[in-house]
Amino acid sequence: MATLQRNCLVTVGATVGFKQLTEQVLQPAFWQFLSSEGFTSLRIQCGPDISWASTQLSSLQDDIPQGLTVDVFESTKNLMKDEMLLCKASSGSRQTGLVISHAGKFRSLLTG
């Protein structure tokens, strides 16, 4: 039986950066965790930190677990359609995935 895809999307927002989040998800320990949980793909939307993130990812290519792909990108026209839907289960091809997003707006609502 073929392995079903399981995607993780990390998004920092279309026009803003959140380098602290990007740094954390570009760690080999995070990749190992995702791999151990059956994830097959990690896509990181980096916004303006794309140059730094690309360099970081390139320097760590050898640390990516077998069976996991890791990609970084700046932005997309329609994050929901182009990326988030890939985290939704699809019979016979995908397991339920994970979306990790910048929650700055939510935090400010909670803290007043």
N, C-alpha and C positions, 0 to 999 in steps of 0.2 A: 504494500500500500504506500502510495506517495505521501510525503510529508505535506501537510496543509500549511499555507502561508500564515504567518502571524506577524502583523506589522505594528510598530511603535512609531508614533509621530511626536516630535517635540517642536513646539512653536513658541517663538518669542514675540510675535506680533509683526505685522507687515512692514512697518516703517521704523520701529524702535529696536534697539538691541537689549539683550539681557545676558551679558557675557558670563555672569556667575552661573546661570543655568546651563549655558552652552558648555562651559568648562566642565561641569559635573557630568554631563551626558557624553562627553568626549573622553571619558576615563575608561581604561580597559576593565576595571572592576565592574562598572555599570554594564558593559558589553557582556561580560561573563554572566552576570545576573540575568540579563535578558535571554541569553542563549540557554541558560539552565531552565528558564521558564517556557521554552519552546518558541521564542520569537525568531523570525527569519530575516527581519528587516528593521532597521532603525533609520528614519529620515529626520534630519534636524534642519528646521527652518531658522536661519541665523540672522536674517535682516542685515544690518550694516556691518556685522562682525564676520561676514562671509570670508574675507581674505585671511583673517587670523584662523578661523575654524578650518578652512581648507588646508592651510599649512600644518595645523595641529593634526588633523586627520591623516594627512600624507605621512607625517613622521611616525604615526602609530599603526600603519597598515598591517605590520606583521603581528600585532597584538589582537587583531579582530578574530574572534572564534570562528572555526570552520562552520559553515552553514548559516552565518549571519552576514548580511550586507549592511554597511554603514555609509550613508551619503549625507552631504550637507548641501543646502541650497539657500539662496538669498530670499526669494519670495515667489509667489505664484499669483496669477490673476484671481483664482478662485480656490482658496485653501480648502474649503469644505468639499467641493466637487473633486478637486485634483488630488487631495491628500487624505483628508479625514475619512472619506468613504472607504478608503483602503483598510481602515481599522475596524470596519463593520464585518461581522461574520457573513460568509457566503457559502451556502451548501456545496460541499465537494471541493472547494478551493481555498477558503480562508477561515481561520478561527477568529474569535473576537480578539481585537487588538487593544491598544492603549494610546490615548492622546494625553500628552503632558503639555500644559500651556502656562504661559506667564499669567499670573493672577493678580497683577498690580491693581487693577480696577476693583476687584473684589475685596482686596485687603483694605483699600482706602474707604470702601463703603462700610466695612465692619468696624474700622477704627475711627470713623467720623471724619 
